Each structure stands twice: as C-alpha cells, then as structure tokens.
Amino acid sequence: MKRIKKHYFWLLICSSFYLLSCVNDDFSVPKELGTAENESLNILLEDIASGEKSLITISELKQQFVSGQVLQITSDVVLKGYVASSDKTGNFYKELYIQDLSEQPTAAVLLVLNQVDTYNQFNIGREVYIVLKDLFLGETASEIIAIGGAIDGSRVDMLSERQIKSHLFRSALTETIMPLPINFSDLNDNYIGMFVSIDDVEFPEVLTGQSYFNAQDDFDTQRVMQRCEGFSYEQFLLETSSFATFKNEILPTENGKISGIVTRSYGGDDLVLVLNDSKDVRFENARCSPLSTDDFTIVFEERFSDAIDETILDTEGWVNVSERGQVLWTEQVYSKNGYAEFGTFGANDTQNVGWLISPPIDMSATKKELLNFKTAQHHLESVKNTIEVLVSVNFNGTDPLSADWQAIDAKLPTKYDEWYVFKDSGLIDISTFGDEQLHVAFRVTGSGTNLALDGAYQLDDFRVLLER
C-alpha cells in the first residue's frame, strides 16, 4: 500500500486553549541524571508541587483536540507519561509515543521531535515530563494526534533541539512497559500510541519465506497478520520501515504472540502495528484453524444471498419495522455478496430507530444453542449512532415495543473500525433464554438530519448452531 515515510511529515496550524488539573504525587528525583538535568527537573517538579504549573493527563490533553482545528498551548501545564516506542532498531524515526501508564494504559499521544537515536535518552519505560506551554496540538499527515514544536503549513512540525532541552524532561525512573492484551477486532484509534500484544497470531501461508520488508518497496512494507476468530480470520497489518535493522529477517511460520505500537500508515488509510524490535514476535505454537460449519449442526441460517441491491429488505420470515422515522433496513449487494443494512444518510428524520427481527427459533428440541453473525459499519462518527442485539421469547411477530427484550453481548463494530469490514460476533450462548421460541433483533439508532449520526450498520451470515 502507498506510504511515504511518515517521519518526514509533521505539520500544524495554531489556536489556543486552557487546561488545568490537580494531582497528588511524589516529586522527588534521584541524582543519577547529572547535575544540570536533575536540577532542571527538580525545578519543574517544585513548580508543579507549588501549583505554579499543573499536571494534566494525556486524555485531558487529547480532549482539547477538535478535528479540523489546531491548538496552541498557552497555559502552564505539564504532561507526564511513559515512553512506549523505541528507535533503537530504526523502525521509528524522530517520534516518541508516550502513554499514560506503564501497565493497562488508557491513552497515548505522539511527540514529534528533531532528534535521532532517542532510545539512548528516552528509553522504553522512561518516565518523562513535557512542558506544554508554547507547543502545539494537532494532527500529523497520518491523521495522528501529536504534540509538535512549530507550524509548517497545516500540520505539526518537530520540536527543535533547543525546544527538546527546555520542554522535554526525563526522570531517573524507568518502568517496565507491560503490553496491553487485545484482539485485532478491538483495535481502533483509541489505542494509537499504546504498546499492545495480541495472542494466537500468524502470517498467512502465502507469505512463507518472505521477510518483514519487501525489497520492491521504497519506504515501508505492510504484511498481513491473521488470527482465528469464529468461522473466519481477523486480520491486521504489520508495517516495517526500510531502515529497520531486522527488515531482512524471514517471517516466522508458526503462531504466537506479537507486541508493538498501534499507529497509522501515512495518509491515515490504515491502522497498523509497528514493532519496536522483532524480538517482540514470539511465534512458537502450531498454526490455528477457523471454526468450520462442518463441526456444527445449523439450526437456522440467513446469508441474505437473494438480496436485491438498494431495495427495502423483505427476506422471508424477517420483521423489518421502524420505531421512529421512515427509514427501514435495506438489502444491499457488493462484490456479489448480499447483506442487510440500516443507514440514515439523506433521510429527513430527526431520529431514526429501526428493527430487524429474525424468524422464530425453536429452542424446545435442542440444547446449547449458539448464535453467530457478522456486522460491519461505514461513516459512523458518534457513539450515539448505535446497534443493539436483543432477544425475546414473547415477541408477537409484529410490534417489537410490546415484547420484553434482553440485550446480549457480542463483538460489534464501532466508529473506529474500518468501513465495510465485517466483524465476527463470536459464538454466543443463547441456550439460557429458555426452551421457547426465540427471536433475535438488531436495533439501530441514528438520525437523517444530524450528520454525526447518519452512519450505517450492516449484517450478514446470521446463524444459530449446535455443537456436534
């Protein structure tokens, strides 16, 4: 995929904001850093302790960012965090990712700076303090929220050598950065900059014998990774720089754990994982295999194979009803694949709520019923644009509001997921809902007049199964 070396593109505009936060902390600093450096940090910590400067969290800082706007920081605020990335192997360049905690982080941010070999000074796990006054908060060309030292066009530019000395301070403390366990399907923009780990990962067999970097690429190579999830694979991209010292190492053929930094490719097209070191790839297990329907008895299945593109959904047995507004679920076809979709773009309704309810599923003759389906999204911008999965044993077949519904947990797409990519729900045990007829409903809330709520949800491969 296209990507010019992202490290060369840091730009920004300016505005101003005010941030204030109070914290309680121990600001004593050991003496190992050298007299001048230690003295500067002690002065900073004394200013924080006296209230002359205020500590803020990464989350508080990022809350000030508004898409399409750039802020100049004018208040006396200081950011504290822990270095999560390393340029020791050449896979990062003139950038530091900093997360709020060394373990179970909740937020991270990018710092762009005109310095190489930063690992010698700002090693992984190093506690750092950033004096934010007179710096800038904006997006990079990769659409990553970043702290910069200047304005260059419409993006953040790097901190200069002088700014690094006056704005970025390390303490003598180095914590062990524990990777945050997560699945590919759960990764989104909230995790950008965090050091994460994913289990049960492997490279597709088609990449056997290939190295991390493709010599035909100019700057970066993206390799597909996969892990078994339900009846298919979850996939994610691993990106490796042409400057990485491990670029010619052959990709492992086994399955295992991989740990790295979540970030974006240049231009913001894809979320990717970037390694600090190839030693963080520990593939020592046998390869996995997705579930097969051959291992299950299918009680009920709907794949929407007969869908007619851009028509109101009238699949036999399914109830398609609007609770609010005029929008109904539709049939859609893309690349010869049919699926159901509820989207409100172009509607004139202030609020839309649409139900798609399955035919009755007879639970009386079976045990340990499992529900599985796939969902996707496109153009979601707000968490208020939602999809719910509900079950009922007393739905009358026409009016969903007269029935009792119970929400069930499933893996569902969010606004941070890639558009049009279906996510497997996982196997959901629905046997606990009794021995009667069961209906499964998908209820979407959106708006045709509020552009933040006019995204769409998609449904496909709905199945109720029994293990053999």
C-alpha positions as CSV (number, residue, x, y, z in Angstrom):
1,M,0.0,0.0,0.0
2,K,1.1,3.6,-0.6
3,R,3.0,5.2,2.2
4,I,5.8,7.8,2.0
5,K,7.9,7.7,5.1
6,K,5.6,9.2,7.7
7,H,8.5,10.5,9.8
8,Y,9.1,13.4,7.3
9,F,5.6,14.9,7.5
10,W,4.8,16.8,10.6
11,L,2.8,20.0,10.2
12,L,0.2,22.2,12.1
13,I,-1.9,25.4,12.5
14,C,-2.5,27.3,15.7
15,S,-5.1,28.4,18.2
16,S,-5.1,28.4,22.0
17,F,-6.6,26.5,24.9
18,Y,-6.6,26.4,28.6
19,L,-6.0,23.2,30.6
20,L,-6.0,22.7,34.4
21,S,-5.7,19.7,36.5
22,C,-4.7,18.9,40.1
23,V,-2.8,15.8,41.1
24,N,-1.1,14.4,44.2
25,D,2.4,12.9,43.5
26,D,5.8,12.4,44.9
27,F,8.1,14.8,43.1
28,S,11.5,13.7,44.5
29,V,14.1,12.9,41.8
30,P,17.1,10.7,42.2
31,K,20.6,12.1,41.4
32,E,21.6,9.7,38.6
33,L,20.8,12.1,35.7
34,G,23.6,14.6,36.1
35,T,23.6,17.9,38.0
36,A,22.2,20.2,35.3
37,E,19.5,17.8,34.1
38,N,18.5,16.8,37.6
39,E,18.3,20.5,38.7
40,S,16.0,21.4,35.8
41,L,13.7,18.6,36.5
42,N,13.6,19.4,40.2
43,I,12.7,23.0,39.5
44,L,9.9,21.8,37.2
45,L,8.6,19.4,39.9
46,E,8.7,22.1,42.5
47,D,6.6,24.3,40.2
48,I,4.1,21.5,39.9
49,A,4.0,20.9,43.7
50,S,3.6,24.6,44.4
51,G,0.7,25.0,41.9
52,E,2.7,27.3,39.6
53,K,2.3,24.6,36.9
54,S,-0.4,21.9,36.6
55,L,-0.1,18.3,35.6
56,I,-2.6,17.1,33.1
57,T,-3.3,13.6,31.7
58,I,-2.9,12.6,28.1
59,S,-6.7,12.0,28.0
60,E,-7.3,15.6,29.2
61,L,-4.9,16.9,26.6
62,K,-6.5,15.0,23.7
63,Q,-10.0,16.1,24.8
64,Q,-9.0,19.6,23.8
65,F,-8.3,18.5,20.2
66,V,-11.1,19.1,17.7
67,S,-10.9,17.5,14.2
68,G,-10.0,20.2,11.6
69,Q,-8.7,22.6,14.3
70,V,-5.2,23.1,15.7
71,L,-4.4,24.4,19.1
72,Q,-1.5,26.4,20.5
73,I,-0.9,25.6,24.2
74,T,-0.8,28.8,26.2
75,S,-1.3,27.6,29.8
76,D,1.3,26.4,32.3
77,V,0.5,22.7,32.0
78,V,2.8,19.7,32.1
79,L,2.2,16.2,30.7
80,K,3.5,13.2,32.4
81,G,3.9,9.8,30.7
82,Y,6.0,6.8,29.9
83,V,7.9,6.2,26.6
84,A,6.3,3.3,24.7
85,S,8.2,3.3,21.4
86,S,11.9,2.9,20.6
87,D,14.0,3.9,17.5
88,K,16.8,1.5,18.5
89,T,16.1,-0.8,15.6
90,G,15.4,2.1,13.1
91,N,11.7,1.2,12.8
92,F,10.7,4.6,14.3
93,Y,12.2,7.9,13.3
94,K,12.1,11.3,15.1
95,E,9.0,10.4,17.0
96,L,8.1,9.2,20.5
97,Y,4.9,7.6,21.6
98,I,4.1,8.3,25.2
99,Q,1.4,6.5,27.2
100,D,-0.2,7.5,30.5
101,L,0.6,4.3,32.4
102,S,3.3,1.7,32.2
103,E,0.6,-1.0,32.7
104,Q,-3.0,-1.0,31.5
105,P,-2.7,2.4,29.8
106,T,-5.8,4.4,28.9
107,A,-4.4,6.9,26.5
108,A,-1.3,7.7,24.5
109,V,0.0,10.6,22.3
110,L,2.7,11.2,19.7
111,L,5.6,13.6,20.2
112,V,7.4,14.6,17.1
113,L,11.0,15.8,17.6
114,N,14.1,16.6,15.6
115,Q,16.3,14.0,17.3
116,V,17.5,10.6,16.3
117,D,18.7,7.7,18.5
118,T,16.3,8.9,21.2
119,Y,16.4,5.4,22.8
120,N,19.7,6.4,24.4
121,Q,18.0,9.1,26.4
122,F,14.3,8.3,26.2
123,N,14.3,4.5,26.5
124,I,11.2,2.4,26.7
125,G,9.5,2.8,30.0
126,R,11.3,6.1,30.8
127,E,9.1,8.5,32.8
128,V,9.0,11.8,31.1
129,Y,7.5,15.3,31.7
130,I,6.6,17.6,28.8
131,V,6.2,21.3,29.4
132,L,3.4,22.1,27.0
133,K,3.2,25.9,27.1
134,D,4.1,27.3,23.7
135,L,3.9,23.9,22.0
136,F,1.2,22.8,19.6
137,L,-1.5,20.2,19.5
138,G,-2.7,18.9,16.1
139,E,-2.7,16.1,13.6
140,T,0.1,14.7,11.5
141,A,-0.2,13.8,7.8
142,S,-1.1,10.4,9.1
143,E,-4.1,11.8,11.0
144,I,-2.5,11.1,14.3
145,I,-2.9,13.5,17.2
146,A,0.5,14.8,18.1
147,I,2.4,17.4,20.1
148,G,4.7,19.5,17.9
149,G,7.1,22.4,18.3
150,A,6.2,24.6,15.4
151,I,3.8,25.2,12.5
152,D,4.5,24.0,9.0
153,G,1.6,24.6,6.7
154,S,-1.4,22.8,8.2
155,R,0.4,20.2,10.3
156,V,2.6,19.9,13.4
157,D,6.3,20.3,12.9
158,M,9.0,18.8,15.1
159,L,10.4,20.1,18.4
160,S,13.8,21.7,17.7
161,E,16.9,20.7,19.6
162,R,16.5,23.8,21.8
163,Q,12.8,23.0,22.5
164,I,13.6,19.4,23.4
165,K,16.0,20.7,26.1
166,S,13.5,23.2,27.5
167,H,10.3,21.2,27.1
168,L,11.1,17.5,27.5
169,F,12.5,16.1,30.8
170,R,13.2,12.6,31.8
171,S,13.2,11.4,35.4
172,A,15.5,8.7,36.7
173,L,12.6,6.2,36.8
174,T,12.3,3.6,34.1
175,E,9.2,1.3,34.4
176,T,8.6,-2.0,32.7
177,I,6.1,-1.4,30.0
178,M,3.6,-4.2,30.1
179,P,1.9,-4.7,26.7
180,L,-1.9,-4.3,26.8
181,P,-3.6,-7.6,25.7
182,I,-6.1,-7.1,23.0
183,N,-7.6,-8.6,19.8
184,F,-7.3,-7.3,16.3
185,S,-11.0,-6.8,16.1
186,D,-10.9,-4.4,19.1
187,L,-8.1,-2.2,17.9
188,N,-9.2,1.3,17.0
189,D,-7.9,4.9,17.1
190,N,-8.2,5.0,20.9
191,Y,-5.2,2.6,21.1
192,I,-2.9,4.6,18.8
193,G,0.5,5.1,20.5
194,M,0.0,2.2,23.0
195,F,2.2,-0.8,23.4
196,V,-0.2,-3.8,22.9
197,S,0.0,-7.5,22.5
198,I,-2.1,-9.9,20.5
199,D,-2.2,-13.7,21.1
200,D,-2.7,-16.5,18.6
201,V,-1.3,-14.5,15.6
202,E,0.3,-15.9,12.5
203,F,1.2,-14.7,9.0
204,P,-0.8,-16.2,6.1
205,E,0.9,-19.2,4.4
206,V,1.2,-17.2,1.2
207,L,3.9,-15.2,3.0
208,T,6.1,-18.2,3.8
209,G,9.7,-17.4,3.0
210,Q,9.1,-13.7,2.8
211,S,10.9,-11.1,5.0
212,Y,9.5,-8.3,7.1
213,F,10.4,-5.8,4.4
214,N,9.7,-6.2,0.6
215,A,12.8,-5.0,-1.3
216,Q,10.5,-3.7,-4.0
217,D,9.1,-1.1,-1.7
218,D,10.7,2.3,-1.3
219,F,9.9,3.2,2.3
220,D,7.6,0.8,4.2
221,T,6.2,-2.7,3.8
222,Q,2.8,-3.8,5.1
223,R,2.4,-7.5,5.9
224,V,-1.0,-9.0,6.7
225,M,-1.3,-10.8,10.0
226,Q,-4.2,-13.0,11.0
227,R,-5.7,-14.8,13.9
228,C,-8.6,-17.3,14.0
229,E,-11.9,-15.9,15.2
230,G,-15.1,-17.8,14.9
231,F,-15.6,-19.1,11.3
232,S,-13.0,-16.8,9.8
233,Y,-9.8,-14.9,10.3
234,E,-9.3,-11.5,11.9
235,Q,-6.6,-9.6,10.0
236,F,-4.4,-6.6,10.8
237,L,-1.4,-5.0,9.1
238,L,2.2,-5.1,10.4
239,E,4.3,-2.2,9.0
240,T,8.1,-2.3,8.8
241,S,10.4,0.5,7.7
242,S,13.1,0.2,5.1
243,F,15.5,1.4,7.8
244,A,14.6,-1.4,10.3
245,T,17.7,-3.4,11.3
246,F,15.5,-6.6,11.2
247,K,13.9,-5.9,7.8
248,N,15.5,-8.9,6.1
249,E,14.6,-11.4,8.8
250,I,12.2,-14.1,7.5
251,L,8.7,-14.0,8.8
252,P,8.0,-16.9,11.2
253,T,5.6,-19.6,10.1
254,E,4.3,-20.5,13.5
255,N,1.6,-19.0,15.6
256,G,2.0,-16.9,18.8
257,K,2.1,-13.5,20.5
258,I,3.1,-10.2,18.8
259,S,3.7,-6.9,20.7
260,G,4.0,-3.5,19.1
261,I,2.8,0.1,18.8
262,V,-0.6,0.8,17.2
263,T,-0.3,3.6,14.7
264,R,-1.5,4.7,11.3
265,S,0.0,4.4,7.8
266,Y,0.9,7.7,6.0
267,G,-2.3,9.4,4.9
268,G,-4.2,7.7,7.6
269,D,-5.6,5.0,5.4
270,D,-4.9,2.0,7.7
271,L,-4.4,1.2,11.3
272,V,-1.1,-0.7,11.6
273,L,1.1,-2.3,14.2
274,V,4.8,-1.3,14.3
275,L,7.4,-3.3,16.1
276,N,10.0,-1.8,18.5
277,D,12.0,-5.0,17.9
278,S,11.5,-8.3,16.1
279,K,12.2,-9.9,19.4
280,D,8.6,-8.9,20.3
281,V,7.4,-11.5,17.8
282,R,7.1,-14.8,19.7
283,F,5.6,-17.4,17.4
284,E,6.3,-20.9,18.7
285,N,2.9,-22.6,18.6
286,A,1.1,-24.6,16.0
287,R,-1.0,-22.7,13.4
288,C,-4.7,-22.2,14.1
289,S,-7.7,-23.1,12.0
290,P,-11.0,-21.2,12.0
291,L,-14.2,-23.0,13.1
292,S,-15.9,-25.0,10.4
293,T,-19.7,-25.3,10.0
294,D,-19.0,-29.0,9.4
295,D,-18.4,-29.3,13.2
296,F,-21.8,-27.8,14.0
297,T,-25.5,-28.6,13.2
298,I,-27.1,-25.5,11.7
299,V,-30.4,-24.8,13.3
300,F,-31.1,-21.7,11.4
301,E,-29.1,-19.7,8.8
302,E,-29.6,-16.5,6.8
303,R,-26.9,-15.2,4.5
304,F,-29.1,-12.7,2.5
305,S,-27.9,-14.4,-0.7
306,D,-31.1,-13.4,-2.5
307,A,-30.6,-9.7,-1.7
308,I,-31.6,-7.2,-4.4
309,D,-29.4,-4.2,-4.2
310,E,-30.8,-0.9,-2.8
311,T,-34.3,-2.3,-2.0
312,I,-36.3,-2.5,1.2
313,L,-35.5,-5.7,3.0
314,D,-38.3,-8.3,2.7
315,T,-36.4,-11.5,3.4
316,E,-38.9,-14.3,4.3
317,G,-39.7,-14.5,8.0
318,W,-37.8,-11.4,9.0
319,V,-39.6,-8.5,10.5
320,N,-38.4,-5.1,9.3
321,V,-40.0,-2.2,11.2
322,S,-39.3,1.4,12.0
323,E,-39.8,2.5,15.6
324,R,-39.0,6.2,14.8
325,G,-38.7,7.9,11.4
326,Q,-39.3,6.5,7.9
327,V,-36.1,4.5,7.4
328,L,-36.2,0.7,7.1
329,W,-33.5,-1.9,6.8
330,T,-32.4,-2.4,3.1
331,E,-30.9,-5.2,1.0
332,Q,-27.5,-4.4,-0.4
333,V,-25.1,-6.3,-2.7
334,Y,-21.4,-5.6,-3.0
335,S,-18.9,-7.9,-4.9
336,K,-21.8,-10.4,-5.4
337,N,-22.3,-10.6,-1.6
338,G,-25.7,-9.8,-0.2
339,Y,-26.3,-8.4,3.2
340,A,-28.7,-6.3,5.2
341,E,-28.0,-2.6,6.0
342,F,-29.6,0.2,8.1
343,G,-28.3,3.7,7.2
344,T,-30.0,7.1,7.6
345,F,-27.9,9.3,5.2
346,G,-30.2,11.5,3.2
347,A,-33.3,10.9,5.4
348,N,-35.3,13.8,6.7
349,D,-35.9,12.3,10.1
350,T,-34.5,13.9,13.3
351,Q,-34.3,10.5,14.8
352,N,-34.4,7.0,13.3
353,V,-34.7,3.7,15.1
354,G,-35.0,0.6,13.0
355,W,-35.6,-3.0,14.0
356,L,-34.6,-6.1,12.0
357,I,-36.0,-9.2,13.8
358,S,-35.2,-12.8,13.0
359,P,-37.9,-15.5,12.4
360,P,-38.7,-17.5,15.5
361,I,-36.1,-20.0,16.5
362,D,-37.4,-23.2,18.1
363,M,-35.4,-23.8,21.3
364,S,-37.5,-26.6,22.7
365,A,-35.9,-29.5,20.8
366,T,-32.2,-28.5,21.2
367,K,-29.7,-27.7,23.9
368,K,-26.7,-25.4,23.9
369,E,-27.7,-23.2,21.0
370,L,-25.0,-20.8,19.8
371,L,-25.6,-17.6,17.9
372,N,-23.1,-16.2,15.4
373,F,-23.3,-13.4,12.9
374,K,-21.1,-10.7,11.2
375,T,-21.6,-7.0,11.4
376,A,-19.8,-4.0,9.8
377,Q,-20.2,-0.2,9.7
378,H,-19.5,2.7,7.5
379,H,-19.5,6.5,8.1
380,L,-20.0,6.2,11.9
381,E,-18.9,9.3,13.7
382,S,-20.6,9.2,17.1
383,V,-21.0,6.6,19.8
384,K,-24.7,7.7,19.9
385,N,-25.1,6.1,16.4
386,T,-25.6,2.6,17.9
387,I,-26.6,-1.0,17.2
388,E,-28.0,-3.3,19.8
389,V,-28.5,-7.1,19.7
390,L,-31.6,-8.2,21.6
391,V,-33.5,-11.4,22.3
392,S,-37.1,-12.0,23.2
393,V,-39.3,-15.0,24.0
394,N,-42.6,-13.1,23.8
395,F,-42.4,-11.1,20.6
396,N,-45.8,-11.3,18.8
397,G,-44.3,-11.1,15.3
398,T,-45.4,-7.5,14.6
399,D,-44.8,-5.0,17.4
400,P,-41.4,-5.0,19.0
401,L,-42.4,-2.5,21.6
402,S,-45.0,-4.8,23.1
403,A,-42.3,-7.5,23.8
404,D,-39.7,-7.9,26.5
405,W,-36.2,-7.7,25.1
406,Q,-32.9,-8.6,26.7
407,A,-29.6,-7.3,25.4
408,I,-26.8,-9.8,24.7
409,D,-23.1,-9.2,24.4
410,A,-21.4,-9.6,21.0
411,K,-18.4,-8.2,19.2
412,L,-19.9,-5.3,17.2
413,P,-18.3,-2.6,15.1
414,T,-17.6,0.9,16.4
415,K,-16.8,4.2,14.7
416,Y,-13.1,3.3,15.0
417,D,-13.4,0.2,12.9
418,E,-12.5,0.1,9.2
419,W,-15.5,0.7,6.9
420,Y,-17.3,-2.2,5.3
421,V,-15.1,-4.8,7.1
422,F,-17.3,-7.5,8.7
423,K,-16.5,-8.4,12.3
424,D,-17.3,-11.9,13.6
425,S,-19.6,-11.7,16.7
426,G,-18.0,-14.8,18.3
427,L,-20.1,-17.7,19.5
428,I,-22.8,-16.5,21.8
429,D,-24.6,-19.0,24.1
430,I,-28.3,-18.3,23.8
431,S,-29.5,-21.6,25.4
432,T,-30.0,-19.8,28.8
433,F,-33.0,-17.9,27.4
434,G,-35.4,-20.9,27.9
435,D,-37.0,-23.6,25.8
436,E,-39.4,-21.5,23.9
437,Q,-39.3,-19.8,20.6
438,L,-36.7,-17.1,20.5
439,H,-36.4,-14.0,18.3
440,V,-33.1,-12.2,17.8
441,A,-33.4,-8.5,16.9
442,F,-30.9,-5.9,15.6
443,R,-31.9,-2.3,16.7
444,V,-30.1,0.6,15.2
445,T,-30.4,4.3,16.4
446,G,-29.4,7.1,14.1
447,S,-30.5,10.4,12.5
448,G,-31.1,11.6,9.0
449,T,-30.6,15.3,9.9
450,N,-27.7,15.1,12.3
451,L,-24.6,14.3,10.1
452,A,-22.8,12.9,13.1
453,L,-25.5,10.2,13.4
454,D,-26.1,9.3,9.8
455,G,-23.7,6.3,9.6
456,A,-24.8,2.8,8.6
457,Y,-24.6,-0.8,10.1
458,Q,-24.5,-4.0,8.1
459,L,-25.5,-7.6,8.9
460,D,-24.6,-10.8,7.3
461,D,-24.1,-14.6,7.9
462,F,-26.7,-14.9,10.7
463,R,-26.6,-18.5,12.2
464,V,-27.9,-20.5,15.1
465,L,-25.8,-23.6,15.6
466,L,-25.4,-26.7,17.8
467,E,-22.1,-28.3,18.6
468,R,-21.9,-31.9,17.4
